[in-house]
Amino acid sequence: MGLDNPWYVRLWDYTWALLHGDMGQSWFQNQPVATVIGERLGATIELAVVALIIATLIGVTLGVIAAVRQGSLIDTLAMLFAQIGVSMPVYWLGLLLMLGFSVKLGWLPAIGRGVPLPEALMALLGGKPGVLWDSLGHLALPALALALNSAAIISRLVRSSMLEILREDFVRTATAKGVPRARVIYRHALRNALMPVLSVIGLRFGALLGGAVMTETIFAWPGLGQLTVAAISQRDFPLIQGIVLTFAIIFALVNLVVDLLYAVVDPRVRLG
């Protein structure tokens, strides 16, 4: 294993192997690290992407409503939700959701993963909607538990950004010209307010990957998070290194995509 070599020799060997597509061999699973990660990566990406979609939809909606109805009861309730969402740990929220929707009500399964979502969508096209419902049922609780914290952060940022944009001259001019209120809010104000939100959404994706470690452990979701806990408990260092490197690459790629989306949201941005 080369563990008797100095640290700089091991670092050089590991880096050289990475450049040739070799992430090492898992000590306990007796398989290439890339193979082990590849078997679990899809489940984690599916969970993180669905959680990010939920967080964005909830956060942007609450933020816009709170900004438009500033000082109202709706604004107070939205910010109370945001405060609770920021403060509540994902493992505690996961247990509460499991207790409420699985143990008490029996509506959703508590643990495990159904059919992978891409396969479930293909089954829907083949006339089997039950497969999709089963997949979404297993995905609902872990995705919601993972999304709430990010939704709270996004809602607070959207509210703050929207309040700032709504005080701009171009918004008052559009209102004075008789442009419908809904168009002023969603076409002019929201589009400009989304610029800082995009950056936060990219950063939250990294947080979702980190939060997946606890979420997947609670809900027995067979992804990289659950694999990380197992690798740490077994001191499987090559596997731990491979997982951390994979998370870092995904995080960097997502933020690159977010930077490119600036040109779509804001026409003033030009990519040279």
Backbone hydrogen bonds in HBPLUS format (Angstrom, degrees):
<---DONOR---> <-ACCEPTOR-->    atom                        ^
c    i                          cat <-CA-CA->   ^        H-A-AA   ^      H-
h    n   atom  resd res      DA  || num        DHA   H-A  angle D-A-AA Bond
n    s   type  num  typ     dist DA aas  dist angle  dist       angle   num
A0005-ASN N   A0002-GLY O   3.18 MM   3  5.61 166.3  2.20 113.0 116.8     1
A0009-VAL N   A0006-PRO O   3.12 MM   3  5.39 127.1  2.41 101.9 115.3     2
A0010-ARG N   A0006-PRO O   3.09 MM   4  6.46 160.6  2.13 154.3 159.8     3
A0011-LEU N   A0007-TRP O   2.84 MM   4  6.04 155.2  1.90 147.6 155.1     4
A0012-TRP N   A0008-TYR O   3.01 MM   4  6.09 157.1  2.06 136.4 142.4     5
A0013-ASP N   A0009-VAL O   2.90 MM   4  6.14 163.2  1.93 150.8 155.5     6
A0014-TYR N   A0010-ARG O   2.89 MM   4  6.04 158.6  1.93 147.6 153.7     7
A0015-THR N   A0011-LEU O   2.94 MM   4  6.08 165.2  1.96 151.2 155.3     8
A0016-TRP N   A0012-TRP O   2.86 MM   4  5.98 163.4  1.89 151.5 156.6     9
A0017-ALA N   A0013-ASP O   2.95 MM   4  6.10 153.2  2.02 142.7 149.9    10
A0018-LEU N   A0014-TYR O   2.90 MM   4  6.17 153.1  1.98 146.7 154.4    11
A0019-LEU N   A0015-THR O   3.03 MM   4  6.32 156.0  2.09 151.0 156.5    12
A0020-HIS N   A0017-ALA O   3.01 MM   3  5.14 141.9  2.16 100.0 111.6    13
A0022-ASP N   A0017-ALA O   2.81 MM   5  4.96 162.4  1.85 144.5 139.3    14
A0021-GLY N   A0018-LEU O   2.88 MM   3  4.94 160.5  1.92 114.1 114.4    15
A0033-VAL N   A0024-GLY O   2.93 MM   9  5.67 172.1  1.93 140.4 142.5    16
A0026-SER N   A0031-GLN O   2.84 MM   5  5.53 165.8  1.86 165.7 163.1    17
A0030-ASN N   A0026-SER O   3.13 MM   4  5.33 129.2  2.40 124.2 131.7    18
A0035-THR N   A0032-PRO O   3.04 MM   3  5.30 123.7  2.37 102.1 116.1    19
A0036-VAL N   A0032-PRO O   3.13 MM   4  6.52 160.6  2.17 155.8 160.7    20
A0037-ILE N   A0033-VAL O   2.93 MM   4  6.14 168.2  1.94 160.0 162.9    21
A0038-GLY N   A0034-ALA O   2.90 MM   4  5.93 156.0  1.96 140.1 147.5    22
A0039-GLU N   A0035-THR O   3.15 MM   4  6.37 142.9  2.29 144.4 152.4    23
A0040-ARG N   A0037-ILE O   3.04 MM   3  5.34 139.5  2.21 106.4 117.6    24
A0041-LEU N   A0037-ILE O   2.81 MM   4  5.75 136.8  1.99 157.4 171.1    25
A0045-ILE N   A0041-LEU O   2.98 MM   4  6.20 168.1  1.99 162.6 166.0    26
A0046-GLU N   A0042-GLY O   2.96 MM   4  6.03 159.8  2.00 145.0 151.0    27
A0047-LEU N   A0043-ALA O   3.06 MM   4  6.25 160.9  2.10 144.1 148.9    28
A0048-ALA N   A0044-THR O   2.87 MM   4  6.04 167.9  1.89 155.3 158.8    29
A0049-VAL N   A0045-ILE O   2.88 MM   4  5.90 164.8  1.91 152.1 156.3    30
A0050-VAL N   A0046-GLU O   3.11 MM   4  6.16 168.0  2.13 147.6 151.3    31
A0051-ALA N   A0047-LEU O   2.96 MM   4  6.04 158.2  2.01 145.5 152.4    32
A0052-LEU N   A0048-ALA O   2.85 MM   4  6.01 149.9  1.94 143.0 151.5    33
A0053-ILE N   A0049-VAL O   2.95 MM   4  6.22 153.9  2.02 149.1 155.9    34
A0054-ILE N   A0050-VAL O   2.96 MM   4  6.21 165.1  1.99 151.8 155.6    35
A0055-ALA N   A0051-ALA O   2.85 MM   4  6.00 163.7  1.88 148.5 153.6    36
A0056-THR N   A0052-LEU O   2.89 MM   4  5.99 156.6  1.94 144.8 151.1    37
A0057-LEU N   A0053-ILE O   2.96 MM   4  6.14 168.0  1.98 153.5 156.7    38
A0058-ILE N   A0054-ILE O   2.97 MM   4  6.10 173.7  1.97 156.9 159.0    39
A0059-GLY N   A0055-ALA O   2.80 MM   4  5.68 159.0  1.85 142.8 150.1    40
A0060-VAL N   A0056-THR O   2.90 MM   4  5.78 168.1  1.92 146.4 150.5    41
A0061-THR N   A0057-LEU O   3.14 MM   4  6.02 159.8  2.18 139.4 145.7    42
A0062-LEU N   A0058-ILE O   2.97 MM   4  6.05 171.4  1.97 153.6 156.4    43
A0063-GLY N   A0059-GLY O   2.90 MM   4  5.92 156.0  1.96 144.1 151.9    44
A0064-VAL N   A0060-VAL O   2.96 MM   4  6.07 161.8  1.99 150.9 154.7    45
A0065-ILE N   A0061-THR O   3.05 MM   4  6.22 169.9  2.06 152.5 155.7    46
A0066-ALA N   A0062-LEU O   2.88 MM   4  5.94 162.0  1.91 148.7 154.2    47
A0067-ALA N   A0063-GLY O   3.01 MM   4  6.12 151.9  2.09 141.3 148.8    48
A0068-VAL N   A0064-VAL O   2.93 MM   4  6.12 164.9  1.96 155.8 159.6    49
A0069-ARG N   A0065-ILE O   2.93 MM   4  5.99 155.6  1.99 147.4 154.5    50
A0072-SER N   A0069-ARG O   3.03 MM   3  5.60 160.1  2.07 143.7 143.8    51
A0076-THR N   A0072-SER O   3.08 MM   4  6.41 158.0  2.13 145.3 151.0    52
A0077-LEU N   A0073-LEU O   2.87 MM   4  6.13 163.1  1.90 154.5 158.5    53
A0078-ALA N   A0074-ILE O   2.88 MM   4  6.03 158.6  1.93 149.1 155.4    54
A0079-MET N   A0075-ASP O   3.02 MM   4  6.22 161.9  2.06 150.6 154.8    55
A0080-LEU N   A0076-THR O   2.89 MM   4  6.07 141.7  2.04 141.3 152.8    56
A0081-PHE N   A0077-LEU O   2.89 MM   4  6.15 156.2  1.95 147.8 153.5    57
A0082-ALA N   A0078-ALA O   2.98 MM   4  6.27 152.0  2.06 140.8 149.0    58
A0083-GLN N   A0079-MET O   2.90 MM   4  6.11 152.4  1.98 141.1 147.9    59
A0084-ILE N   A0080-LEU O   2.96 MM   4  6.23 161.0  2.00 150.9 155.8    60
A0085-GLY N   A0081-PHE O   2.82 MM   4  5.99 161.7  1.86 151.8 157.4    61
A0086-VAL N   A0082-ALA O   2.94 MM   4  6.10 154.0  2.01 147.3 153.2    62
A0087-SER N   A0083-GLN O   3.10 MM   4  6.17 150.5  2.19 141.1 149.0    63
A0088-MET N   A0084-ILE O   2.95 MM   4  5.94 146.1  2.06 153.9 160.8    64
A0093-LEU N   A0089-PRO O   3.05 MM   4  6.32 165.9  2.07 156.2 160.4    65
A0094-GLY N   A0090-VAL O   2.88 MM   4  5.95 155.7  1.94 143.2 150.4    66
A0095-LEU N   A0091-TYR O   3.20 MM   4  6.35 153.8  2.28 135.3 141.2    67
A0096-LEU N   A0092-TRP O   3.02 MM   4  6.32 155.5  2.08 148.0 154.9    68
A0097-LEU N   A0093-LEU O   2.89 MM   4  6.15 164.1  1.91 157.2 160.9    69
A0098-MET N   A0094-GLY O   2.93 MM   4  6.09 157.2  1.99 145.9 152.8    70
A0099-LEU N   A0095-LEU O   2.87 MM   4  6.04 156.8  1.93 145.4 151.9    71
A0100-GLY N   A0096-LEU O   2.87 MM   4  6.06 161.6  1.91 151.5 156.4    72
A0101-PHE N   A0097-LEU O   2.89 MM   4  5.78 159.1  1.93 150.4 154.8    73
A0102-SER N   A0098-MET O   3.08 MM   4  5.16 141.3  2.24 123.8 133.6    74
A0103-VAL N   A0098-MET O   3.08 MM   5  6.53 155.6  2.15 154.6 162.0    75
A0104-LYS N   A0099-LEU O   2.91 MM   5  6.13 154.3  1.98 153.6 161.1    76
A0105-LEU N   A0100-GLY O   3.04 MM   5  6.21 152.6  2.12 146.9 155.4    77
A0107-TRP N   A0101-PHE O   2.82 MM   6  5.57 132.5  2.05 153.8 167.5    78
A0108-LEU N   A0101-PHE O   3.26 MM   7  5.93 163.8  2.29 134.4 138.0    79
A0112-GLY N   A0219-PHE O   2.88 MM 107  6.33 144.9  2.00 151.6 159.7    80
A0119-GLU N   A0116-PRO O   3.02 MM   3  5.45 116.2  2.44 110.2 125.1    81
A0120-ALA N   A0116-PRO O   2.90 MM   4  6.16 150.4  1.99 151.1 160.5    82
A0121-LEU N   A0117-LEU O   2.89 MM   4  6.15 152.8  1.96 155.2 161.3    83
A0122-MET N   A0118-PRO O   3.11 MM   4  6.39 151.3  2.19 141.8 149.4    84
A0123-ALA N   A0119-GLU O   2.91 MM   4  6.18 147.3  2.01 142.6 152.1    85
A0124-LEU N   A0120-ALA O   2.92 MM   4  6.24 141.7  2.07 141.3 151.6    86
A0125-LEU N   A0121-LEU O   3.15 MM   4  6.51 151.9  2.24 143.3 149.6    87
A0126-GLY N   A0122-MET O   3.08 MM   4  6.37 131.0  2.33 133.7 147.4    88
A0128-LYS N   A0123-ALA O   2.85 MM   5  5.23 149.3  1.94 141.9 144.4    89
A0127-GLY N   A0124-LEU O   3.02 MM   3  5.13 159.3  2.07 108.6 111.0    90
A0131-VAL N   A0128-LYS O   3.30 MM   3  5.95 146.7  2.42 115.1 121.4    91
A0133-TRP N   A0129-PRO O   3.07 MM   4  6.41 161.5  2.11 155.9 160.9    92
A0134-ASP N   A0130-GLY O   3.01 MM   4  6.15 152.3  2.09 141.7 149.0    93
A0135-SER N   A0131-VAL O   3.00 MM   4  6.25 155.0  2.06 145.1 151.8    94
A0136-LEU N   A0132-LEU O   2.89 MM   4  6.13 165.8  1.91 157.4 160.5    95
A0137-GLY N   A0133-TRP O   2.86 MM   4  5.91 146.5  1.98 139.5 149.3    96
A0138-HIS N   A0134-ASP O   3.16 MM   4  6.41 155.4  2.22 146.3 150.6    97
A0139-LEU N   A0135-SER O   3.10 MM   4  6.25 141.1  2.26 138.3 149.6    98
A0140-ALA N   A0136-LEU O   2.87 MM   4  5.81 135.7  2.07 147.0 155.8    99
A0143-ALA N   A0139-LEU O   3.07 MM   4  5.94 157.6  2.12 153.5 160.6   100
A0144-LEU N   A0140-ALA O   2.92 MM   4  6.01 157.7  1.97 151.4 157.9   101
A0145-ALA N   A0141-LEU O   2.93 MM   4  6.05 165.4  1.95 155.6 159.6   102
A0146-LEU N   A0142-PRO O   3.02 MM   4  6.08 151.1  2.11 140.3 148.0   103
A0147-ALA N   A0143-ALA O   2.92 MM   4  5.96 136.9  2.11 139.0 150.7   104
A0148-LEU N   A0144-LEU O   3.21 MM   4  6.16 144.5  2.34 152.4 156.0   105
A0151-ALA N   A0147-ALA O   2.84 MM   4  5.98 157.5  1.89 159.8 167.6   106
A0152-ALA N   A0148-LEU O   2.98 MM   4  6.21 154.2  2.05 150.7 156.4   107
A0153-ILE N   A0149-ASN O   3.19 MM   4  6.49 159.1  2.24 146.3 151.2   108
A0154-ILE N   A0150-SER O   2.90 MM   4  6.09 166.2  1.92 154.7 158.6   109
A0155-SER N   A0151-ALA O   2.93 MM   4  6.03 158.2  1.98 146.2 152.2   110
A0156-ARG N   A0152-ALA O   3.19 MM   4  6.39 158.0  2.24 146.4 151.2   111
A0157-LEU N   A0153-ILE O   3.13 MM   4  6.35 158.0  2.18 147.8 153.9   112
A0158-VAL N   A0154-ILE O   2.83 MM   4  6.01 163.4  1.86 155.9 160.5   113
A0159-ARG N   A0155-SER O   2.98 MM   4  6.08 162.0  2.02 145.2 150.3   114
A0160-SER N   A0156-ARG O   3.09 MM   4  6.25 167.1  2.11 145.4 148.8   115
A0161-SER N   A0157-LEU O   2.89 MM   4  6.05 164.9  1.91 152.6 157.2   116
A0162-MET N   A0158-VAL O   2.79 MM   4  5.82 160.1  1.83 151.1 157.0   117
A0163-LEU N   A0159-ARG O   2.98 MM   4  6.12 161.9  2.01 151.9 156.3   118
A0164-GLU N   A0160-SER O   3.23 MM   4  6.44 151.3  2.32 141.1 148.3   119
A0165-ILE N   A0161-SER O   3.00 MM   4  6.28 156.7  2.06 147.8 154.3   120
A0166-LEU N   A0162-MET O   2.83 MM   4  5.96 161.0  1.86 156.7 161.6   121
A0167-ARG N   A0164-GLU O   3.36 MM   3  5.56 150.1  2.46  99.8 108.1   122
A0168-GLU N   A0165-ILE O   2.94 MM   3  5.28 164.7  1.96 115.9 120.6   123
A0172-ARG N   A0168-GLU O   3.35 MM   4  6.73 161.0  2.39 148.0 152.7   124
A0173-THR N   A0169-ASP O   2.82 MM   4  6.06 153.5  1.89 152.7 161.1   125
A0174-ALA N   A0170-PHE O   3.01 MM   4  6.10 157.9  2.06 136.2 141.8   126
A0175-THR N   A0171-VAL O   3.00 MM   4  6.22 156.0  2.06 146.8 153.4   127
A0176-ALA N   A0172-ARG O   2.88 MM   4  6.05 154.1  1.94 143.9 151.3   128
A0177-LYS N   A0173-THR O   2.96 MM   4  6.20 140.5  2.12 145.4 155.8   129
A0179-VAL N   A0174-ALA O   3.14 MM   5  5.64 157.2  2.19 166.9 160.4   130
A0178-GLY N   A0175-THR O   3.09 MM   3  5.31 157.9  2.14 106.0 112.7   131
A0183-ARG N   A0180-PRO O   3.08 MM   3  5.38 119.9  2.45 103.1 117.6   132
A0184-VAL N   A0180-PRO O   3.02 MM   4  6.35 154.6  2.08 154.2 162.1   133
A0185-ILE N   A0181-ARG O   2.98 MM   4  6.24 157.3  2.04 152.2 158.0   134
A0186-TYR N   A0182-ALA O   2.94 MM   4  6.06 175.6  1.95 153.2 154.4   135
A0187-ARG N   A0183-ARG O   2.82 MM   4  5.11 146.3  1.93 129.7 140.8   136
A0189-ALA N   A0184-VAL O   2.91 MM   5  6.23 170.9  1.92 162.1 165.1   137
A0190-LEU N   A0185-ILE O   2.73 MM   5  5.90 157.4  1.78 159.5 167.0   138
A0192-ASN N   A0188-HIS O   3.43 MM   4  6.53 157.3  2.48 140.8 146.1   139
A0193-ALA N   A0189-ALA O   2.91 MM   4  6.09 145.8  2.03 148.1 159.2   140
A0194-LEU N   A0190-LEU O   3.03 MM   4  6.11 125.8  2.34 146.2 157.3   141
A0198-LEU N   A0194-LEU O   2.92 MM   4  6.07 148.8  2.02 157.3 161.6   142
A0200-VAL N   A0196-PRO O   3.32 MM   4  6.66 159.7  2.37 144.9 149.8   143
A0201-ILE N   A0197-VAL O   2.85 MM   4  6.12 155.4  1.91 154.9 162.2   144
A0202-GLY N   A0198-LEU O   3.04 MM   4  6.34 157.8  2.09 150.8 155.7   145
A0203-LEU N   A0199-SER O   3.05 MM   4  6.38 156.9  2.11 147.6 154.0   146
A0204-ARG N   A0200-VAL O   2.73 MM   4  5.93 151.2  1.81 150.6 159.6   147
A0205-PHE N   A0201-ILE O   3.11 MM   4  6.33 136.7  2.30 140.7 150.3   148
A0206-GLY N   A0203-LEU O   3.12 MM   3  5.41 124.0  2.45 101.5 114.1   149
A0207-ALA N   A0203-LEU O   3.24 MM   4  6.68 150.8  2.33 141.0 149.2   150
A0208-LEU N   A0204-ARG O   2.75 MM   4  6.04 145.5  1.86 147.9 157.8   151
A0209-LEU N   A0205-PHE O   3.03 MM   4  6.35 149.6  2.12 144.8 152.1   152
A0210-GLY N   A0206-GLY O   3.12 MM   4  6.45 153.7  2.19 143.9 150.7   153
A0211-GLY N   A0207-ALA O   2.74 MM   4  5.99 157.9  1.79 148.8 155.8   154
A0212-ALA N   A0208-LEU O   2.86 MM   4  5.93 128.9  2.12 138.2 150.6   155
A0213-VAL N   A0210-GLY O   3.21 MM   3  5.82 157.7  2.27 112.2 117.9   156
A0215-THR N   A0211-GLY O   3.07 MM   4  6.30 173.6  2.07 155.4 157.4   157
A0216-GLU N   A0212-ALA O   2.81 MM   4  5.51 163.1  1.83 137.7 143.4   158
A0218-ILE N   A0214-MET O   2.99 MM   4  6.25 158.1  2.04 152.9 158.0   159
A0219-PHE N   A0215-THR O   3.01 MM   4  6.18 170.9  2.02 156.9 159.1   160
A0220-ALA N   A0216-GLU O   2.89 MM   4  5.38 104.2  2.47 131.7 143.6   161
A0221-TRP N   A0216-GLU O   2.86 MM   5  4.42 146.4  1.98 125.5 134.1   162
A0223-GLY N   A0221-TRP O   2.75 MM   2  5.77 135.5  1.95 114.3  99.7   163
A0227-LEU N   A0223-GLY O   3.13 MM   4  6.35 155.0  2.19 143.2 151.0   164
A0228-THR N   A0224-LEU O   2.75 MM   4  5.90 142.6  1.88 143.3 152.8   165
A0229-VAL N   A0225-GLY O   3.22 MM   4  6.59 157.6  2.27 150.3 154.0   166
A0230-ALA N   A0226-GLN O   3.16 MM   4  6.45 161.6  2.20 147.1 152.0   167
A0231-ALA N   A0227-LEU O   2.86 MM   4  6.05 156.7  1.91 147.9 154.7   168
A0232-ILE N   A0228-THR O   2.91 MM   4  6.11 156.9  1.96 152.0 157.8   169
A0233-SER N   A0229-VAL O   3.03 MM   4  6.21 164.3  2.05 149.9 154.1   170
A0234-GLN N   A0230-ALA O   3.04 MM   4  6.19 141.0  2.19 141.5 151.8   171
A0235-ARG N   A0231-ALA O   2.91 MM   4  5.83 107.8  2.44 132.5 149.5   172
A0236-ASP N   A0231-ALA O   2.88 MM   5  4.99 166.2  1.90 149.7 152.1   173
A0235-ARG N   A0232-ILE O   3.09 MM   3  4.87 150.6  2.18  96.8 106.0   174
A0240-ILE N   A0236-ASP O   3.01 MM   4  6.29 157.9  2.06 153.6 160.8   175
A0241-GLN N   A0237-PHE O   2.92 MM   4  6.08 167.9  1.94 159.1 161.4   176
A0242-GLY N   A0238-PRO O   3.03 MM   4  6.20 155.0  2.09 140.9 147.8   177
A0243-ILE N   A0239-LEU O   2.96 MM   4  6.20 156.0  2.02 150.4 156.2   178
A0244-VAL N   A0240-ILE O   2.99 MM   4  6.22 171.6  2.00 157.8 159.6   179
A0245-LEU N   A0241-GLN O   2.99 MM   4  6.10 160.6  2.03 147.4 153.2   180
A0246-THR N   A0242-GLY O   2.94 MM   4  6.10 151.3  2.02 141.7 149.7   181
A0247-PHE N   A0243-ILE O   2.93 MM   4  6.23 163.4  1.96 157.4 160.9   182
A0248-ALA N   A0244-VAL O   3.00 MM   4  6.22 158.2  2.05 147.8 153.9   183
A0249-ILE N   A0245-LEU O   3.01 MM   4  6.25 157.4  2.06 149.1 154.3   184
A0250-ILE N   A0246-THR O   3.02 MM   4  6.24 168.3  2.03 155.6 158.6   185
A0251-PHE N   A0247-PHE O   2.93 MM   4  6.07 163.3  1.96 150.9 155.8   186
A0252-ALA N   A0248-ALA O   3.01 MM   4  6.21 158.6  2.06 146.7 152.0   187
A0253-LEU N   A0249-ILE O   2.96 MM   4  6.20 160.3  2.00 152.3 157.7   188
A0254-VAL N   A0250-ILE O   2.92 MM   4  6.13 161.5  1.95 155.0 159.8   189
A0255-ASN N   A0251-PHE O   3.14 MM   4  6.34 160.3  2.18 147.0 151.9   190
A0256-LEU N   A0252-ALA O   3.03 MM   4  6.25 142.1  2.18 141.2 151.7   191
A0257-VAL N   A0253-LEU O   3.02 MM   4  6.34 155.6  2.08 149.3 155.1   192
A0258-VAL N   A0254-VAL O   2.99 MM   4  6.30 153.2  2.06 145.9 153.6   193
A0259-ASP N   A0255-ASN O   3.03 MM   4  6.23 154.5  2.10 141.6 147.4   194
A0260-LEU N   A0256-LEU O   3.08 MM   4  6.39 150.2  2.17 145.0 153.0   195
A0261-LEU N   A0257-VAL O   2.98 MM   4  6.27 136.7  2.18 142.4 154.6   196
A0261-LEU N   A0258-VAL O   3.11 MM   3  5.03 126.3  2.42  92.6 106.8   197
A0262-TYR N   A0259-ASP O   3.31 MM   3  5.50 152.4  2.39 100.5 108.3   198
A0264-VAL N   A0261-LEU O   2.93 MM   3  5.10 134.0  2.15 101.1 114.4   199
A0265-VAL N   A0261-LEU O   3.07 MM   4  6.42 159.5  2.11 158.8 163.6   200
A0266-ASP N   A0262-TYR O   2.83 MM   4  5.79 169.3  1.84 156.2 160.0   201
A0269-VAL N   A0266-ASP O   3.04 MM   3  5.77 161.1  2.08 121.1 126.3   202
